[in-house]
Every structure is written in C-alpha cells, then in structure tokens.
Amino acid sequence: MAEREWILLNPGPANTSPSVREALVMPDLCHREPECFEMMRRCRDGVVRLAGAGSDWAAVLFTGSGTAAVEATICAAVPASRTLLVIDNGVYGDRMLKIARAHGIDVVTVQCDIFTPVRPADVEAALIAHPEASHVAVVHHETTTGLLNPVAEIARVAERHGRRLVVDAMSSLFGEALDVTQDGIDFVTASANKCLQGIPGVSFVLARRRALDALAGRAPRSVYLDLHGHYVSQERDNTPFTPAVQVLHAMERALAELADEGLARRIARYADNARVLRAGMARLGFEALGTPAGRSNILTTFRLPPGIGYDALHDAMKRRGYIIYAGQGDIRTYAFRVSNMGTLTPKDMNGVVAAFEEAIADLR
Ligand SMILES: Cc1ncc(COP(=O)(O)O)c(C=O)c1O
C-alpha cells in the first residue's frame, strides 16, 4: 500500500500508517459475535490505559464522527433541572452551545475572543453567578484557531465550586498533555481519527464510572446517542446498534501503534513538528496568529500573505501534494490553518515549508 497520496495538514482525519489502513480489510465479522465484542473491549480498555486513567474510568464507543460523542455527553450529563455553563471561544465551543439548546438544556456562557484562552477567574465568577449550573463544558484545543484552554485550572475552579467538567479533547487527546483524571473532570470526548491516528467513523467518551453510573434511571434525551445505554450495553459486551466494525479494527491497530510509540514521544513529535513548521514559516514571512502561550502544538493559524487568497494558496499547495485547511467563518478571508498531527514527522514539516516557499513564488 502506498505510504501517502496527500500530506494532510487539516486537523483530522490525519495521515495514518499503512498498517492502520490495512486493518480495514480484516475478514468480515458479525457485530454480535464474541470476536467483535472482544475487539470493542480491547479498544475501550486501550483508550482508558493510554489516556493514563485507571479502573474507575471507562470508555464508551460511538459509531459516528466526533460530534456524536460530544452530543451524547452533553445530552446525558446535565440533569433536567440544571444548567450547562459553556466556554465559547471558537466554533466547537459554539457547537456545544447549539447541542445543549437543541436538547432544551438551559445554558449560560463565558465568551471570549477566538485567539484568547478563557480566564479561570471568569469561569469562577460565572459559577458564582450561576449556582444552577451543574456542569462546565470546555474545548481543550479549539481547533478553530489552535488555541489551548487551561483545562487544569478550570477543573480546579469547577471542583472548588462543586461542579463537574465536560472536556471536548477531540483534537488534543493523545497529542497534547492532558490529565483526564484530574479532580473535577467527569467526561472527555475524542475520536479515532485525530491524534490517535485511526480512521474516521468512531468517537468515544472517556468518563469517570461514578459519573456514568449516576446517569442510571434518568430519561435519555436521545435514543441513538444515549450515553448510559451504550455504557451499560458495552459493559455487558454488547452493543445497542451496529458499530463500524472495520473502523474499530483500524482503531485497535492505531491504539497499538500509540502504545509502541509511547504517549510522551507522540506528544514530543507533534511539538517538534510544530517547531519546525513555525520556524520555517516565520523565515518565509508568514505571521502566526494568537499568542505563543495560548497556542497548541498541533495546529497553527497563519495570516494569508498580502494579495494571496486562500483558494489560490490551497490549490498551489495541493498541486505539490499538501492539503492546507481554510479558516472557519470569516477567518477564511484573512487566515488559514496548518495542522501537524497524524503520522507526520519534522522531516515532513520541512517539506511543508519548502512547498509553501514554492507556492508563494508561483503566486507572486
Ligand atoms: C475540538 C473539536 N470538537 C469537535 C469536533 C467535531 O468532530 P467531527 O467533525 O468529527 O464531528 C472537532 C472536529 O474537528 C473538533 O476539532
């Protein structure tokens, strides 16, 4: 199998290894046979173990993109009479807000600029002002711009005020340091196809068992995305619906590859990738947006060079085998994103910089 056709600089689905892709063509398997349930069990246990959590945590798998895990969590976590405090500094914070509203959940927000990590003091003030808020929902890595929210500090604030945290770590789990077991955190959502380096189609909720058990007996707000229903079923080595069997095969392989590489080394590789990219782009005159302190090691937003539009730059990079990613909403008019997750290495990132140099020369 060819190593790669494109170098994917979009923040997931990311480049995968040939053996992850080959795992998709395992022999056919009935999803109600023990072999499938054993595979699901290995995937669930692998997520818990590699995230550094213990037996008081469980992973619940969903067939669906990352939003499935986020929606399942939000519509399960907040009791009927309570409110969700959503930290909104990007598209994915905003999405959590929309999900809550779609399910009739009362929401309050702490909003800030898309390049500004939320201030824990503002979260604290909101929790004091809103005693009805039972949970805080925060995106760890806002993929809108590549900013990191200070999850550890927010968890401390939530814990101090007796509230629980829901963390969307979709584009950061296994790519940035994150102590999911920290007091205050109950639910963490992510998917197979980002820093885990698997295939799209499966997402998961990593949760404290105590928080999952507390959902028993509550009327679910969703049938397909009933977190407690999936948890109970998967704990019994069963599944309420048909899972994406082949994607799970690939996820199991991706988990094995993460164990082989080691979490600390993967995080360090991504950080090296980001360093090479940012230094190279700075040499070419590209401005990275946002403050260095608030930036992840996974994605960088660069200002478009004067006189060059996103589409022209995208096409010039694509001709060279590189897929860059547009900014969301009006960001598209002045900036673009480059992610460095997946199987990419610092050597690949040198190639990315060289391709930008050529592309710019072409377009000027
Ligand atoms: C932080 C974050 N949350 C949620 C999602 C939604 O994931 P999906 O598009 O897989 O539903 C993404 C996707 O990029 C994301 O980056």
The ligand as an ORCA input file, in Angstrom:
! r2SCAN-3c Opt
* xyz 0 1
  C     -12.499     20.411     19.100
  C     -13.411     19.669     18.189
  N     -14.581     19.259     18.640
  C     -15.440     18.590     17.871
  C     -15.148     18.306     16.557
  C     -16.157     17.619     15.724
  O     -15.721     16.477     15.145
  P     -16.410     15.823     13.877
  O     -16.251     16.743     12.717
  O     -15.623     14.575     13.769
  O     -17.840     15.581     14.232
  C     -13.920     18.709     16.025
  C     -13.555     18.440     14.624
  O     -12.565     18.882     14.104
  C     -13.033     19.409     16.868
  O     -11.851     19.827     16.415
*
